[in-house]
Amino acid sequence: MILRHPVLYIILAFAAIMVWLPLHGNNVSLREDLILVAIAVILASNLNLMIGYTGYVNFGHIVFYGLGGYIGLYLAAEKGWNLVLAALLAGVGVSLFALVLGLGILRLRGAYFALATIGILVAVQSFVANFDPWGRSTGLYVSFDAYEKLGGARHALWVTYFLVIAVMALSMILSLGIKMSKFGLGLFAIREDEGAAVVLGVNTTVYKAIIYSVSAFLPAVAGALMFYKNGMIDPSIAFEFMLSLEGIVMLMLGGKGTVIGAALGGGLYEKLRSYLLTSPKLSNFHLVIAGGLLLVVVLFAPGGLIGWLYKAVPRSRKVLE
């Protein structure tokens, strides 16, 4: 039962620390660093639902984040909706889009599915860049008046931070809940041998479409919150292909198929990425380093950091998922 699982309390403690740290001394700089870590954990945890649980590599996962950002920002900034309601509706809308899409493309397997996800990302980016209500290639911007509902721009930054931390915790709890469920067992059966799963009675097409849809919901909500906080969105930053690739690096680094591993990899990689991007000597090489890191992990530690921990401390399997 999930309420008795130690990982649940690790997740809640982690979220509580993330809330407390920037509040202690009103550390705005730390808050901005931690919100990027939280976004990385959200993306890695939800990407894990496809790659880690079903074995389907999704190179276009960032499309859900970007679409959620556009829908949420449009409703909150342009139409004057409540931010939380706009973010939730963005999540629902993107999830339905993913469900319909998944019923079609998830009949593909292996490299064909991976290539299809890249094509979807490019197609959605091109559509949005030519969609008049969303500002075409120039995107959407939030006026300062829109932040008044949250007590002004300064207060809005804290509100969106706390909401993103809540989404981060929910992403990890969702991942844990699915892993412990009968539905999760069906996904693992697909990952290990899809043909055998069909023989055992698993409706693989429906299972894959559902998890594809579920994996879209919280990234879309996070995208709505994050781009509202940033005050703008455009196609180039909403659908950045390299972020999808980096999400895979995060997942492999921490350990695909594990709840804690996805979060650990997302957090560590984001801190490494931030350091590299702000380094005068290494800023142009951060993607090269990311690629090298992925290669090292795949060759020498395919189970990621959590896999290495399982081997070093076998008893950790009883505590960590």
PERA-V400795 format. One record per helix or strand. SS is the DSSP state (@ for helix, = for strand). FROM is the first residue (numbers start at 1). TO is the last residue. Records with the same first field share a line. If there is no record, write none. Layout:
# PERA-V400795
SS=FROM-TO + FROM-TO
This chain:
# PERA-V400795
@=2-4 + 6-23 + 28-54 + 62-78 + 83-105 + 110-129 + 132-134 + 136-138 + 144-150 + 153-179 + 182-192 + 194-199 + 204-230 + 235-238 + 241-254 + 259-277 + 283-300 + 304-312 + 314-318
==140-141 + 232-233
